[in-house]
Amino acid sequence: MRFWKTLIPDEPLISHSEAVPPRHTKRIPPAVRGWSVVSIVANGLVAGLSTAISRDAAPLLLGAIFTLFPLYILFFWNDVISMVNTSKQRAIEQSPFAVRINFGVQWIAISVCVGTTAILCITSVVAVARITR
């Protein structure tokens, strides 16, 4: 039960501050770490099952490609934070009248992890369907 509670982010979806909070720059938040691990494990299971069903290496290659994103978030969190800060700053500089919706960094990272797993599931189903015809 403790692991499931770590998957809940501790920041709101839309934050009111312009920059990333300083507490996120030092260590990766537990929610992001948990979702990254869940995404990596799920990608491995999906890739392994679809490779076994189709008897082809294409789903395994797709799994490796889509697992790179959660791995990058997991191991290079400081780079992710600096990338988010830079992109927010560039957006403000390029269009000063743009609507500024500041999504929480944890939610962005979690969305990337869940999105890569969802895309891998869809592409694996399509690849298995095409191969087994």
Secondary structure, DSSP 8 states (H G I E B T S, - for coil): -HHHHHTS-SS-SEESSSS--THHHHS--HHHHHHHHHHHHHHHHHHHHHHHHHTSSHHHHHHHHHHHHHHHHHH-HHHHHHHHHHHHHHHHHH-TTS---EE-HHHHHHHHHHHHHHHHHHHHHHHHHHH--
